[in-house]
């Protein structure tokens, strides 16, 4: 089954670190929803996307849409695509958008998972990021979502702020754990080109945190979450175990099925401005402009900006980059089966120095990053890739 991603680019304000396409043109929300429904009609029935197993509304800020607009989207999704009865359906939310009325409205929608950008529980650091919410609103939002019977909640955290201490990060982790989310994602603050944060760095207004402290923060994150019973299933993602009603132990957990599809090579269809798609043989992406996206779709023209056919080397590199991010790692037999002896031999040769150095380990026929390897994962992946 394929994944369906819908990009909702609207934000009430822009965060200083964000490098994703978004806009504050809230007056175009209605027209944009109309265009999304048209694009669904244009793409329905495509071979790789006949059956949908996960749906993810990301952004931007999808919770900026009204319940009525969300209902319209889901009505069209279910009319246009064959959605699995057990589909995981995620909505990204800002904590301050989760009012009592908004949470109640979710009961009338097929949403069964909410991903919420908390980032930090420090009001000072939230103001630095120019986030709209306060720290206390995160807990309030979780309480309202629980009351709306949302049983799968994910919280995003961020670490590596300028001058942030390990003790401050530890307090953020503790506050997040006190809310008992089913899933937690944590990312080191990255300074992207073209963002206000980059300009602040270039102007000397801030300094990047030192690498040693960032590494200690990541170590603390892993230790604290694993001690709390979370499964570290991807470099930046942690999921709680599912407790069976019978009380019996379970190997199942609350990992994001949609995001996991990106890492295991499952096809996904992206709708909306700047959305990306993948069918196993090619990647393509839509124009990064709400106005141009609406214009094209209303004219009956595909919103695709560019399409890239993937040769064997590109598909192999994608597999290395995504599989090594996961707890399961990269199956060497899968490499041999899909790409042949040449790629297999090169993989083994390139992996050997990292295995000898303790950055990779071979377990159950798969190459997997060790704890030491996690901190230099980008370099390890680059060494294993096929030079095109």
Secondary structure, DSSP 4 states (H G I P E B T S, - for coil): -EEEEEEE-B-SS--TT--S--B--GGGHHHHHHHHHHHHHHHTT-GGGSEEEEEEEEES-GGGS-HHHHHHHHHHHHHHSEEEEEEEEEEEE-GGG--HHHHHHHTTS---EEEEEEE-S-HHHHHHHT-SS-HHHHHHHHHHHHHTT---EEEEEEE--TT--HHHHHHHHHHHHHTT-SEEEEEE----TTSHHHHHHHTTS--PPPHHHHHHHHHHHHHHHHHTTEEEEETTEEEEBPPPTTS---S-B---HHHHHHHHT--EEEESTT-EEE-SSEEEEE-S-HHHHHHHHHTT---EEEEEE--HHHHHHHHHHHHTTBSS-EEHHHHHHHH-HHHHHHHHHHHHHHHHTTSEEEETTEEEE-HHHHTTHHHHHHHHSPP-
